[in-house]
Amino acid sequence: MSEAVMSTSGPPAAAEHEDRSSFAFIAIGALFFVVSGLVALIIAGKLQFPTLMGSVSWLTYGRMRPVHVNGMLFGWLLAADMGLCFYLVPRLCGVKLWSEKLGMATMWLWVVIVLGAVVTLLGGMNQGLEYAELPFVLDVLVTIAWVAFGLNIFMTVFTRKYQQMYVSVWYIMGAILWTAFVYITGNFAVMGTAGTSQANLNWFYVHNAVGLIFTPLGLGIAYYYIPKAAETPLYSHRLSMIGFWSLAFVYVWTGAHHMLHGPISQWLQTVAILFSVMLMIPVWTLVWNFLATMKGQWHQLRDNVPIKFMMAGTVFYLLTCFQGPMHSLRTVNAIVSKTDWIVGHAHMAVLGAFSFFAVGGAYYSIPRMLKTKLHSEKLANASFWLWLIGGLSFFVSLWIGGFLQGLQWNDPTIPFIDTVKFIQPYWAVRLIGGTLMFVGILFFAWNMLATYVNRSHAAAE
Amino acid sequence: MWSKFDRNGGLFIAAALGFFFIGGLITTVEPPLLDKSWATPLAGLKDYATLAKSGDTGAQQIMQGRSIYVREGCWYCHTQQTRTIEADTIRSGWRDVRSPVSTPDEFVYDKPHMFGTRRVGPDLSRVGGKYDRQWHVTHFRDPRSLVPGSVMPPFPWIVNDPQELDALIAYVQSLGRAKEWRPAHDYEQ
């Protein structure tokens, strides 16, 4: 079943892509990646040395943690994802991006939002809801930016030359539509509630921020770049349909699994568990599709850097989405919930799977949109290995440490502080892994910058 | 039949939103309608926000303390929920008495909710009254002087501001006290 070759293989009639806003979005994403990575190292360091920079209020752990989380999610990943969408959607539609001007305006608005977020969060203006820390004004700006981004993508799709929409386009359109409602629920509607009702909306938002924003954007990106970078057709169009529509139906039900054993109705916990387990359907069909696409092409893993990122990202995605259903089960949840196991899981999703897809996409697209070659394949390859080794030591140390700490919590004869002392060496390994990843981020950002600066020189060769 | 969806944009949008709203509405709008306990306060639960507005200085202090707790991100490392797990009820308990589990009716006025997700430090859902004022003052100034090995940061800018310090301690002492469960003589104010 390899009937669905991406429609871009035909000559794009009149489309001469400018890619200005695509490049700019990826560039600011890379910049915020560096900054958020630095903040990450500082707060990981604070867990080893609690008084590190600790006497200044705005440099304390509780102020910097939301800068790191929001910086990574919105500053880096969402910016990079939007940039990649601006690259691939016009190509899949056979037309130019609807409006480069609007794209650039959206990008500048995004810069304002991220800078505003850093200032307000360090200043202690925190709404007290995870992923929804930003004040009302910034929430409104995010909404405007999202509408502008969505308008640009949808208008591009509506003016497309190719009637059939490739699966990447569905995922991206789905993400735009769902995100609108997920974001409004999690940042505006949530403010009118309190207690358990508010927590339920908060977890609906947090879960679907990953599940219906970063997942469909990341998967849409991977669906484009895997066949592109490997120069091979997608294995099955039908599997991609099953994966997409089952994701559309299943994901939204699962928010309450963040509250298992907590002060929320048992029946809602059970519903969340059932649907969490069902998530294996969209995940496994998608991973099957990606791996089968690579059939006969695995030799490319040796020196095709974007493919390395895409395949490692696919494996991380499979792992993280196997963990998810497993720790939704009550017995497993009783051990791992509230521990660093979950932190390892969350980092493998965002920093492992979806950041790998975005970085792989950037390594593939940036030279092409600048009509040049990548500054250094070696540096790109080094960033891959730093991320893979650093990431694995980061994730695995948190899983082991978190799981064992969870077992200790369930033995109430062990004083809590002893479980903190126990996990500290695992945090040290995480800090080392994170440092390796940070070096990888620097290599990535440097490579992008050098490619941009040397573009005319390289093209002339 | 599915191929219609990848050719017709309007149909696609309708289906994508339709699927989303089935689960979305059933898991967000419908549960509080079905489960009245989410919005029904426990008998005797104090609505500090309303009390503060009517001029109750104690309630005002607790509300100010709560806003400090939110501002400093205390909730990133401390949960406020005694879960339906035996060890939780023992860890949240007091001396040999087990704590009752947290129920939605205790949190009806919590805004923003402070259930939390991560326990870098211990759960605080029943911490009110367990330590005296001097313990908290010392602990906020230098956590490791009382709990060696702790990774909590010191909060000098709060300790050096008498109003903020009193407010934060008043808030911490108010936590988890809506349910009467501790033995009468084993209770520190």
Contacts between the chains, C-beta under 8 A, distances in Angstrom:
chain1	res1	chain2	res2	distance
A	46	B	151	7.5
A	46	B	153	6.9
A	47	B	120	7.6
A	47	B	151	5.4
A	50	B	143	7.4
A	50	B	144	7.3
A	50	B	150	7.2
A	50	B	151	4.7
A	50	B	152	6.5
A	50	B	153	5.5
A	50	B	154	7.8
A	51	B	153	7.1
A	51	B	154	6.5
A	54	B	153	4.5
A	54	B	154	5.7
A	55	B	154	7.0
A	55	B	156	5.5
A	57	B	72	7.9
A	57	B	157	4.9
A	60	B	72	7.0
A	60	B	153	5.2
A	60	B	155	7.6
A	61	B	73	7.2
A	61	B	76	7.6
A	61	B	77	7.6
A	61	B	153	5.4
A	62	B	72	4.5
A	62	B	73	2.7
A	62	B	74	6.3
A	62	B	76	5.9
A	62	B	77	7.6
A	62	B	153	7.6
A	63	B	72	7.3
A	63	B	73	6.3
A	65	B	73	6.0
A	65	B	76	5.2
A	66	B	73	6.6
A	66	B	76	7.7
A	124	B	71	4.1
A	124	B	72	6.9
A	125	B	71	7.8
A	126	B	70	5.9
A	126	B	71	5.8
A	126	B	73	6.3
A	127	B	70	7.8
A	127	B	112	6.4
A	128	B	70	3.9
A	128	B	75	6.7
A	128	B	112	3.5
A	128	B	114	7.1
A	129	B	112	5.2
A	129	B	113	7.7
A	130	B	117	6.7
A	157	B	9	6.2
A	158	B	9	6.3
A	163	B	7	5.4
A	164	B	6	5.6
A	164	B	7	5.8
A	165	B	6	4.8
A	165	B	7	7.1
A	165	B	9	7.3
A	165	B	12	7.3
A	166	B	6	7.8
A	167	B	6	7.6
A	170	B	5	7.6
A	170	B	6	6.6
A	170	B	12	6.6
A	170	B	16	7.8
A	173	B	9	7.8
A	173	B	12	6.7
A	173	B	13	7.2
A	173	B	16	7.1
A	174	B	16	4.8
A	177	B	13	6.4
A	177	B	16	5.6
A	177	B	17	5.8
A	177	B	20	7.4
A	178	B	16	7.3
A	178	B	17	7.9
A	178	B	20	5.4
A	181	B	20	6.9
A	181	B	24	6.8
A	185	B	24	7.9
A	185	B	28	6.6
A	193	B	32	7.9
A	193	B	111	7.8
A	194	B	107	7.6
A	194	B	108	6.6
A	194	B	109	6.1
A	194	B	110	5.7
A	194	B	111	3.9
A	194	B	112	7.9
A	194	B	113	6.8
A	195	B	38	6.7
A	195	B	39	7.5
A	195	B	104	6.3
A	195	B	107	3.8
A	195	B	108	4.8
A	195	B	109	7.0
A	195	B	110	4.9
A	195	B	111	7.4
A	195	B	113	5.8
A	196	B	38	4.5
A	196	B	104	3.9
A	196	B	107	5.9
A	196	B	108	8.0
A	196	B	113	7.4
A	197	B	31	7.9
A	197	B	32	4.7
A	197	B	38	5.2
A	197	B	39	6.6
A	198	B	110	7.6
A	198	B	111	6.7
A	198	B	112	6.6
A	198	B	113	4.8
A	199	B	107	7.9
A	199	B	113	4.5
A	199	B	115	5.2
A	200	B	27	7.6
A	200	B	28	6.6
A	200	B	31	6.3
A	200	B	32	7.5
A	200	B	38	8.0
A	201	B	28	5.9
A	202	B	113	6.9
A	204	B	24	7.6
A	204	B	27	6.4
A	204	B	28	5.2
A	212	B	20	7.6
A	241	B	2	5.0
A	241	B	5	7.8
A	241	B	6	7.6
A	245	B	2	7.3
A	245	B	5	8.0
A	245	B	15	7.7
A	245	B	19	7.0
A	248	B	15	7.6
A	248	B	16	5.6
A	248	B	19	4.2
A	248	B	20	6.4
A	249	B	19	4.4
A	249	B	22	7.2
A	249	B	23	6.9
A	250	B	23	7.6
A	251	B	23	7.7
A	252	B	19	8.0
A	252	B	20	5.6
A	252	B	23	3.8
A	252	B	24	5.0
A	252	B	27	6.9
A	253	B	23	4.2
A	253	B	26	7.3
A	253	B	27	5.4
A	255	B	27	6.2
A	255	B	28	7.9
A	256	B	27	6.8
A	258	B	117	6.6
A	259	B	115	7.2
A	261	B	83	3.7
A	261	B	84	4.8
A	261	B	85	5.4
A	261	B	88	7.8
A	262	B	81	4.9
A	262	B	83	5.5
A	262	B	84	8.0
A	262	B	102	7.0
A	262	B	115	6.4
A	263	B	81	5.8
A	263	B	101	7.6
A	263	B	102	4.3
A	263	B	103	5.3
A	263	B	104	4.9
A	263	B	106	7.2
A	263	B	107	6.4
A	263	B	115	7.3
A	264	B	38	8.0
A	264	B	104	6.7
A	265	B	31	6.4
A	265	B	35	4.9
A	265	B	37	7.7
A	265	B	38	7.7
A	265	B	104	7.9
A	268	B	27	7.0
A	268	B	31	5.4
A	268	B	35	7.8
A	271	B	26	7.9
A	271	B	27	6.9
A	272	B	27	7.6
A	275	B	23	7.3
A	334	B	85	5.3
A	337	B	83	7.9
A	338	B	79	6.0
A	338	B	116	7.8
A	338	B	117	6.5
A	338	B	118	5.8
A	338	B	119	4.4
A	339	B	118	8.0
A	339	B	119	7.3
A	340	B	118	7.9
A	342	B	117	7.3
A	342	B	118	7.3
A	343	B	118	7.0
A	409	B	87	6.0
A	409	B	91	7.4
A	409	B	119	7.5
A	410	B	85	7.1
A	410	B	86	8.0
A	410	B	87	4.6
A	411	B	87	6.9
A	412	B	86	8.0
A	412	B	87	4.7
A	412	B	90	3.9
A	412	B	91	5.4
A	416	B	91	6.9
A	416	B	121	7.8
A	416	B	122	4.5
A	417	B	147	5.6
A	417	B	148	7.7
A	417	B	149	5.3
A	417	B	150	6.4
A	418	B	149	7.9
A	420	B	120	7.5
A	420	B	121	7.6
A	420	B	149	6.1
A	420	B	150	7.0
A	420	B	151	6.3
A	421	B	149	4.5
A	424	B	151	7.6
